[in-house]
Amino acid sequence: MKVIPVEEAVGTVLCHDITRIVPGECKGPAFRRGHIVGPEDIQALLDIGKANLYVFDPKDGYVHEDECALRLARAAAGQGLTLSSPSEGKVTLTARHDGVLTINVPALFELNSITDVTFGTIHTGQFVAAGRAVGGTRVIPLAVPEELLCEAEAVCQACAPLIEVRPLRPARVGIVTTGSEVFTGRIKDGFGPILSKKFSSLGSAVVDQVFVSDQVSMTAHAITDLVQRGADFIAVTGGMSVDPDDQTPAAIRATGAEVISYGAPTYPGAMFMLAYLGDVPVVGLPGCVMYYKASIFDLVVPRLLTGERLTRKDIVAFGHGGLCESCPSCHYPACGFGKL
């Protein structure tokens, strides 16, 4: 910050508000802190008695807060993001399309550890709809030294990207519904329509639903047959509990699929299974998926639809945030459920 004559202030940044008083008429800011002085401002400043100004001067190696925010956002942003114009020194990042928000959390911590740099986001790993604000950035002073900004940009570039929205890939979903009561027609299936709606909202389509009894061989054959007929995502419903008649986990194993996890530290969703039959995800879905607005389905399936291959470690990580509070009025996804 320095003091310079008004006539020499063009292109510099005001360090404070400048008030104009017209007796009997008005009193208020004529120029706001952070204003970049233009040639047209000189006469107005002289008219209100300002012969000298406190300013930041870009010629001295400082970068204005608006440019800082834009440069930080551009350095951090990967695919699927739209950047706003600076507003009061801040740039907001929003999702350009539906997808899964992915943030390099250690790099974000490193970035925010740089003096005068701030970058805030929502939680990583969650599905976000197009248009949702997912992050914002700004520096604290009106201007910062160029070398500080370059240090922050280098952190972003080293992880490339720091933040992105990964698009969902349309899947051809095959549903296998187990249970002798549904297979024999004693009760009507209620799971299939709900899953069709859920997958449709994520840009995928159910290509077939097969009904089977609780026999392991019958269920396993239905899974492999759907894959052979072109399904690239399998959802198996029913039979996921520890009841002796519930044989869905055994049937998934019988296909030869690689089981990643049976059980998840999420409520609702503890009896979930994830396996891979080659490159095809196979999810065993407990009954809670049918009844709850938010469950293990909403935490795992969007990530699978980006092409991410989840590990047991990924499932275990849901334990922190995996308890739904069963609020009287559900606000998911604007809540802590499943947030990493």
Phi and psi in degrees as a GROMACS rama.xvg file:
@    title "Ramachandran Plot"
@    xaxis  label "Phi"
@    yaxis  label "Psi"
@TYPE xy
-149.336  165.986  LYS-2
-104.781  127.653  VAL-3
-138.227  156.466  ILE-4
-61.8643  146.236  PRO-5
-53.5227  -42.2996  VAL-6
-61.9871  -18.9422  GLU-7
-103.583  9.77852  GLU-8
-92.3877  -3.16761  ALA-9
-58.9331  127.349  VAL-10
92.8214  -8.11429  GLY-11
-90.5343  172.122  THR-12
-115.31  124.988  VAL-13
-65.6202  137.627  LEU-14
-93.0311  -4.94547  CYS-15
-157.791  163.191  HIS-16
-68.0608  147.618  ASP-17
-118.529  122.574  ILE-18
-94.6626  141.238  THR-19
-114.946  132.226  ARG-20
-120.538  124.193  ILE-21
-116.78  105.198  VAL-22
-50.7753  130.027  PRO-23
77.5701  -3.55913  GLY-24
-121.339  -58.1533  GLU-25
-159.55  159.111  CYS-26
-146.914  123.877  LYS-27
-179.624  176.506  GLY-28
-71.1995  125.324  PRO-29
-85.0901  -33.9216  ALA-30
-139.368  136.404  PHE-31
-92.398  152.084  ARG-32
-51.8485  132.121  ARG-33
95.7372  -7.99724  GLY-34
-65.4444  135.769  HIS-35
-90.2084  119.521  ILE-36
-69.6791  127.296  VAL-37
-109.135  167.766  GLY-38
-57.6812  -33.2719  PRO-39
-72.6092  -12.2788  GLU-40
-87.1315  -18.0389  ASP-41
-60.1027  -48.6661  ILE-42
-64.101  -40.1169  GLN-43
-64.0953  -38.523  ALA-44
-65.7966  -41.5447  LEU-45
-65.54  -36.5383  LEU-46
-65.189  -26.8806  ASP-47
-100.605  16.9462  ILE-48
86.7552  20.4433  GLY-49
-100.654  100.646  LYS-50
-88.0542  -25.8986  ALA-51
-135.123  155.14  ASN-52
-134.661  147.99  LEU-53
-87.9487  121.054  TYR-54
-141.645  158.986  VAL-55
-97.5529  138.646  PHE-56
-117.021  115.885  ASP-57
-55.6559  -25.1861  PRO-58
-65.1442  -20.0635  LYS-59
-89.1654  9.86383  ASP-60
93.0309  17.3596  GLY-61
-102.685  150.35  TYR-62
-118.139  131.046  VAL-63
-64.4226  150.426  HIS-64
-57.4094  -36.4925  GLU-65
-64.8348  -45.6997  ASP-66
-66.8331  -36.953  GLU-67
-58.5562  -47.358  CYS-68
-62.1361  -42.1858  ALA-69
-64.1669  -44.2021  LEU-70
-65.943  -39.9578  ARG-71
-64.5889  -45.148  LEU-72
-62.5243  -42.6694  ALA-73
-66.0135  -38.2213  ARG-74
-69.229  -33.7966  ALA-75
-84.5293  -30.6473  ALA-76
-79.8213  134.695  ALA-77
-105.747  -145.178  GLY-78
-69.4062  155.687  GLN-79
77.5134  20.6722  GLY-80
-127.123  146.652  LEU-81
-117.211  135.923  THR-82
-104.158  134.167  LEU-83
-78.4871  167.562  SER-84
-73.2212  153.961  SER-85
-61.5239  137.733  PRO-86
-134.97  115.204  SER-87
52.0976  39.6323  GLU-88
84.9849  1.26371  GLY-89
-116.564  141.297  LYS-90
-113.707  132.298  VAL-91
-104.265  137.747  THR-92
-104.897  128.01  LEU-93
-123.99  154.665  THR-94
-70.0497  126.561  ALA-95
-77.9478  -27.2458  ARG-96
-148.668  168.747  HIS-97
-61.3336  146.523  ASP-98
170.232  -167.886  GLY-99
-108.779  123.389  VAL-100
-73.1724  127.158  LEU-101
-126.608  121.899  THR-102
-125.684  135.643  ILE-103
-80.9732  94.6109  ASN-104
-65.6564  -43.5459  VAL-105
-59.7368  -39.1535  PRO-106
-67.8738  -36.1676  ALA-107
-62.2303  -41.5479  LEU-108
-62.598  -43.6783  PHE-109
-62.3358  -41.4057  GLU-110
-62.4672  -45.7826  LEU-111
-72.9258  -10.6041  ASN-112
-80.6757  -11.7282  SER-113
-77.1142  129.024  ILE-114
-54.1017  131.625  THR-115
76.0094  3.94152  ASP-116
-106.228  133.299  VAL-117
-131.824  138.697  THR-118
-147.961  109.266  PHE-119
-111.149  143.779  GLY-120
-137.443  168.82  THR-121
-83.2147  -179.218  ILE-122
-72.7705  145.291  HIS-123
-73.0965  163.424  THR-124
79.4887  5.5834  GLY-125
-107.257  154.035  GLN-126
-69.3257  135.31  PHE-127
-129.974  140.566  VAL-128
-86.6463  155.184  ALA-129
-54.7761  135.453  ALA-130
92.8369  -7.84039  GLY-131
-77.1654  134.272  ARG-132
-71.4798  128.205  ALA-133
-119.273  -11.043  VAL-134
-170.867  166.635  GLY-135
-154.61  153.385  GLY-136
-146.003  148.77  THR-137
-166.819  165.057  ARG-138
-101.198  161.913  VAL-139
-79.5991  -49.0968  ILE-140
-75.8875  173.121  PRO-141
-66.8833  -27.9255  LEU-142
-152.562  148.96  ALA-143
-129.606  157.833  VAL-144
-62.2751  144.406  PRO-145
-54.5086  -39.8239  GLU-146
-65.6492  -32.4032  GLU-147
-67.6292  -42.9774  LEU-148
-64.2158  -39.3113  LEU-149
-63.3046  -36.8815  CYS-150
-62.2098  -43.109  GLU-151
-66.3425  -42.2698  ALA-152
-62.2276  -36.3557  GLU-153
-64.9711  -36.8141  ALA-154
-61.9812  -44.5867  VAL-155
-63.8315  -44.4074  CYS-156
-69.0374  -28.0275  GLN-157
-68.3883  -28.8068  ALA-158
-99.6528  -23.9682  CYS-159
30.0582  86.1653  ALA-160
-100.799  165.391  PRO-161
-79.459  -34.9721  LEU-162
-144.121  138.411  ILE-163
-156.556  163.964  GLU-164
-116.908  110.065  VAL-165
-81.7173  127.062  ARG-166
-70.3357  154.268  PRO-167
-85.9754  140.426  LEU-168
-95.6914  128.908  ARG-169
-60.2641  130.191  PRO-170
-112.983  150.875  ALA-171
-96.3032  103.748  ARG-172
-95.3969  130.016  VAL-173
-107.822  130.356  GLY-174
-107.939  130.335  ILE-175
-113.354  116.874  VAL-176
-105.813  117.872  THR-177
-99.1061  162.249  THR-178
124.886  121.321  GLY-179
-63.1594  -29.5551  SER-180
-68.1913  -33.0761  GLU-181
-82.5337  -41.9499  VAL-182
-59.2724  -38.2799  PHE-183
-87.229  -3.88552  THR-184
84.534  10.0813  GLY-185
-66.6648  -34.8684  ARG-186
-131.909  157.393  ILE-187
-86.8  137.39  LYS-188
-68.0248  129.856  ASP-189
-111.507  -8.6918  GLY-190
-77.803  -42.7202  PHE-191
-55.1395  -50.7419  GLY-192
-60.1744  -36.9093  PRO-193
-67.3189  -43.7894  ILE-194
-63.8413  -40.6199  LEU-195
-57.9913  -41.566  SER-196
-67.2681  -41.6456  LYS-197
-64.432  -46.4361  LYS-198
-66.6394  -37.4919  PHE-199
-61.3746  -38.9577  SER-200
-66.4501  -17.6635  SER-201
-101.77  9.89113  LEU-202
86.031  11.0202  GLY-203
-112.709  167.382  SER-204
-133.143  140.26  ALA-205
-80.8248  120.832  VAL-206
-92.423  -23.5022  VAL-207
-166.142  151.642  ASP-208
-128.065  125.062  GLN-209
-112.899  133.143  VAL-210
-101.294  132.286  PHE-211
-135.624  163.929  VAL-212
-81.0074  -165.233  SER-213
-87.7526  8.14769  ASP-214
-71.6117  132.429  GLN-215
-60.8  -47.6222  VAL-216
-63.7177  -38.4964  SER-217
-66.7168  -42.5449  MET-218
-67.5015  -44.3929  THR-219
-60.6451  -42.4848  ALA-220
-63.3701  -40.1158  HIS-221
-62.2511  -38.8984  ALA-222
-65.0583  -51.6737  ILE-223
-66.0641  -34.1901  THR-224
-66.0819  -40.2719  ASP-225
-63.5039  -39.4486  LEU-226
-65.3468  -43.0778  VAL-227
-63.1379  -27.533  GLN-228
-90.2594  8.51446  ARG-229
109.029  -1.25317  GLY-230
-68.3985  134.537  ALA-231
-114.928  14.3261  ASP-232
-155.932  128.747  PHE-233
-118.376  130.489  ILE-234
-119.004  122.299  ALA-235
-109.217  126.554  VAL-236
-114.573  146.656  THR-237
85.4649  155.739  GLY-238
69.6447  29.9481  GLY-239
-100.137  -2.2741  MET-240
-86.6568  -174.147  SER-241
-91.7955  7.13023  VAL-242
-59.3532  140.581  ASP-243
-60.1954  -22.4638  PRO-244
-84.4855  -9.15708  ASP-245
-91.4488  103.214  ASP-246
-114.184  13.6714  GLN-247
-61.1377  -45.9732  THR-248
-57.4784  -41.0091  PRO-249
-64.4402  -37.778  ALA-250
-67.2122  -39.6322  ALA-251
-63.7616  -42.5396  ILE-252
-63.3766  -35.7767  ARG-253
-66.5098  -18.8394  ALA-254
-73.7146  -12.3559  THR-255
89.4657  6.69154  GLY-256
-66.3329  150.003  ALA-257
-80.5115  114.164  GLU-258
-83.5815  121.419  VAL-259
-85.5795  -44.7719  ILE-260
-160.561  135.894  SER-261
-116.566  109.885  TYR-262
108.14  139.877  GLY-263
-142.225  142.093  ALA-264
-79.4135  55.9289  PRO-265
-131.966  141.822  THR-266
-135.783  105.091  TYR-267
-84.9249  148.354  PRO-268
129.024  12.0837  GLY-269
-61.5479  -32.1045  ALA-270
-90.6842  29.9536  MET-271
-79.4447  146.891  PHE-272
-128.523  139.578  MET-273
-124.733  130.222  LEU-274
-143.186  167.691  ALA-275
-129.913  126.66  TYR-276
-103.007  91.8892  LEU-277
68.8089  -120.761  GLY-278
-98.5032  2.65728  ASP-279
-90.9262  118.994  VAL-280
-68.2124  138.022  PRO-281
-123.927  117.628  VAL-282
-113.378  130.131  VAL-283
-96.1001  115.684  GLY-284
-104.679  121.985  LEU-285
-71.4027  165.367  PRO-286
-61.8205  -23.5041  GLY-287
-59.5671  -26.6916  CYS-288
-60.2555  -28.8824  VAL-289
-77.0418  -25.1984  MET-290
-107.531  -23.2145  TYR-291
-103.421  143.023  TYR-292
-63.2273  -39.7879  LYS-293
-125.71  130.959  ALA-294
-151.843  -171.057  SER-295
-55.6255  -30.8585  ILE-296
-54.7351  -47.0294  PHE-297
-72.5354  -19.0293  ASP-298
-87.469  -35.113  LEU-299
-98.8575  -47.2735  VAL-300
-60.5949  -44.3004  VAL-301
-57.163  -38.5899  PRO-302
-66.3511  -39.7859  ARG-303
-62.8972  -35.3137  LEU-304
-72.8594  -13.1116  LEU-305
-81.2102  -9.37148  THR-306
96.8637  -1.06327  GLY-307
-66.6314  135.117  GLU-308
-100.253  105.692  ARG-309
-76.0987  150.952  LEU-310
-114.101  172.488  THR-311
-60.3632  -36.3137  ARG-312
-59.0162  -38.8468  LYS-313
-63.5603  -40.3975  ASP-314
-67.9559  -43.9543  ILE-315
-59.6044  -35.0793  VAL-316
-63.3019  -20.128  ALA-317
-67.6654  -12.4195  PHE-318
-58.2738  -34.742  GLY-319
-85.2675  99.9634  HIS-320
104.651  1.08742  GLY-321
-84.2196  4.38916  GLY-322
-100.153  113.684  LEU-323
-73.2608  133.859  CYS-324
-85.9425  0.713405  GLU-325
50.7673  50.5174  SER-326
-61.5401  145.291  CYS-327
-54.9224  -36.5381  PRO-328
-121.229  113.066  SER-329
-72.7402  129.39  CYS-330
-111.681  8.99191  HIS-331
-56.3564  135.468  TYR-332
-91.2517  5.77471  PRO-333
-83.906  60.8978  ALA-334
-156.833  -177.892  CYS-335
-86.9628  -3.99566  GLY-336
-63.0968  122.33  PHE-337
74.0419  7.98512  GLY-338
-79.9002  131.156  LYS-339
